[in-house]
Amino acid sequence: MECVVGYGLYIDLIQPLIEGKETLRSGMMKEVARVEAAIAAAMSGKACALVSSGDPGIYAMAGLVFETCQLKNIPLRPLGGKALGEKDPPTLRVEVIPGIPALCAGAALLGAPLTHDFAVVSLSDLLTPWEVIAKRLDAAARADFVIVIYNPKSRKRTWQLEAARKIIQEHRSPDTPVGVVTGAMRPNQDVRIVSLAALNEAHVDMQTTLFIGSRSSNRYLDFLFTPRGYSDKYEIG
């Protein structure tokens, strides 16, 4: 790897792994510029990595790479794809490397809240209208999914979480357990379980992932889990 492109915080987190590499960093809200810089570096012949937190395909940069290449008509082929002939047009070789998304890291810290069906919704309305987010929250709550919430609150987006809580509580008991995981697997890691009614009192920021239980989710000691249904079919204990 010759070049690494990413949000400044993520570059700092992996600095020991990229010593001596060319790095291109940018701040928040510069996702398009980062993707275009990574594509330009790769098209120039450099082996370039575009880094994200968690998994690059979950609320991260992989989708924007493909979208940008499609809009710019840049030919792509998978890493390890068939060799090109001399007359083939130049193509960009792309590999998406899976990571550990916040929903998996947070679920493991809580116990097993995602053992059964679940839905994932981001509360960020910077790219998705709030009316769309609200409809998805209502549908997920009505269908009794465990609901994982990304981007619950930021310094500028302060009202969306309480609005989401009210939507979900129309279909869930106020006592529904909610896992609140901040900084999963990082030095500032914090893991708590609160009730849905008390969610507005919990400390929540952009590094927080929320796990709102379904009607069958249970809190056991300091753990949160959602039964798959084995005890309904088999004799346990």
N, C-alpha and C positions, 0 to 999 in steps of 0.2 A: 504494500500500500504506500503510495507516494503522497497523497493529498487527503486531508480530512476536513469536511465542511460540517458546521453545526452551530446551533445556538450556543452562546458563550458559556452558559452554565454547564452544558453537557460536555463541551470541550474541556472545561476545567475538571470535571469529574473523571475523565479518562486520560488526563494529562500524562500520568506515568506510563500509559500504554502507547503513547504516540510521540514520545521524545524523538526529535530529529525529523519529524514529518512536517511537510508544509500544512499549515492550518488556515482555514478561512472561517471566520466567526462573524455572527451578526446578532442583533438584539431581537426582542419580542416583536411580533407583527412583520417580520422580514422573511417569512417562509418562502415566498415566491423568489426573492433575491437569492436565498440560499440554494434552492433547487436549481435555478438558472446557473449559478456559479459552479455547482457540482457537475451539471451536464456539460458546461463549457470546458471544465477541466478534463472530464472524461473524453469528450470529443477531440481534445487536443492530444490525446494519447496517454494521459496519465491514468493510473489506477487510483480511483477516487472513492472514498467512503463518505456517505451522507449519514450522519448519526442522528438518532432520535432517542428519547427516553422510552422505556418499556419496549413494546413491539412496534417496529416501523410501520406495520400495516394497520394498527389500531389507533385511531385519532392522531396519526403521525404523518411522516413525510412520504411514504412509499406511494400513496395514492396520488399526491401532487406531482410526483415524478412522472408517472404514467400519463396523467392528464396533460402535463406540459408537453411531453413528447408527442402525444396525439395531436394537440393543437398546433405544434410546430412541424408535424409530419416527419418526425425523426424515426428512422427505422430502428427497431429493437430486435434483439434475440436473447434468449436465456443464456446465462453463463453455462458453458458446457454444451451449448447447442452445436449443430452441425458446422463443420468448417466451411469457410467461405471460399468460393472460387475467385480467380483473378478478375472475372467480369462482374462479380456481385458488387452492388453498391455498398459503401461503408455503413456499418451499423453500430449501434451502441449496445454493448453487452451489459445486461442488468441482472443482478442477483439480490433478492430480498432475503436478508438473514433474520430468522425469527428471534425474538427476545422474550423476556418475561414481562407481560403487561401488568399494570397496577392492579387490575382485577384479580389476577392470579396470585400476585405477591400479597395483596391485602387479604384475600380469601384464606390463604394459608396461615396468616398471622391470626386471623379470627377463629379458625377451626375448619368448617366445611359448609359455608353458607350457600355455595353454588352447586350442591350435589344434584339438585333438580333444575327444572327449566328456569331460565333467567333472561332478563332483558337489560341492555346497557344503553343509557341515555346521557348525553352531555348537556349540561345546562348553559353552555356558552351560546349566546345568541348573536355573536359577532358574525357568523357565517350562516346560521340557520335562524329563521324568524321565530320569535317566542311562541307564536300561535301554533307552529308546527311542533315545537318541543312540548307544549302543553297537551296537544292531542296525543302524542306518543306516550307521555306519562300517564294520561288517563286510560289509554288502551292497555298499557302494561299493568297498571294497578287493577283495572277491572278484570283482566285475565288471570290475576293472582300470580304473576311472575315475581320472583325475587328481582328487585330492581337495583342495578349498580349505577351510581351516578358519578360521572366524571365532571371536572371543572365546576364544582358546586358554588364557589364564591371567589371573587377577587376584590381588589380595592375599588374598582369601578362598578362591578356587578354585585350588588349587595341584596337586592330584593328577590332574585329568582329562586333562591333556595326555599324561602318561606312560602312563596307561591307554589312551588313544587310540593312541599310538605302538605299544604292544604288540599291540593288535587289528590294526592295519594291517600290522605286520611279520609277522603270521601268513601273509600273502598276498604280501608284497613282500620283495625282497632288502634286507638291511641297508645296501647301497650305494646304494639309491634316492635320487636327488637331491631335496632339499627346499629350496624358496625361502622365505626368512624375511624378510618385508618389514614394517618398523615405521615408522609415521608417513608413509605414502606421500604425496608431494607437499606435505609440511609441513616446517617448519624442522628437526625432529628426524629426518628421513628416514634410514633405515638399511636397506641391502639386502645380504643374504648368501645363500650357497648352502651347505648342509651335507648330510651324509648322514642317512638315516633313523635309523641307529644312533646318531648323535651329536646328534640333535635335543634330547635332554634336557639337553645342555650349552649350548645356544644361549640367548641372552637373549630372552625372550618376555614380552609384556605385553598389555594390552587393546587397544593400538593396533597389534598385530601381526596380520598375515594370513599364513597358511602355505599353501604350494603343494606338495603331496606328489605327486611324479611317478608316472605309470603305468609299466608295464614297458617301454614304448617311449620314455619321456621321456629326454632327453639333456642333459648339461651340456657346453657348448662354450665354452671360455675362461671368461669371467665371465657367461655367459648360460645360461638354462635354456629349452629348447623341447621341444615334443612333436610329432613328425612326424605329418602327416595321412595319409600313405600314398602320396604321389606317387612316391617312389623305387621302390615295389613295382610300379608300373604304367608308369612312364615312365623313360627313360634320362636321368639327371641327371649332369652333369659328365662 
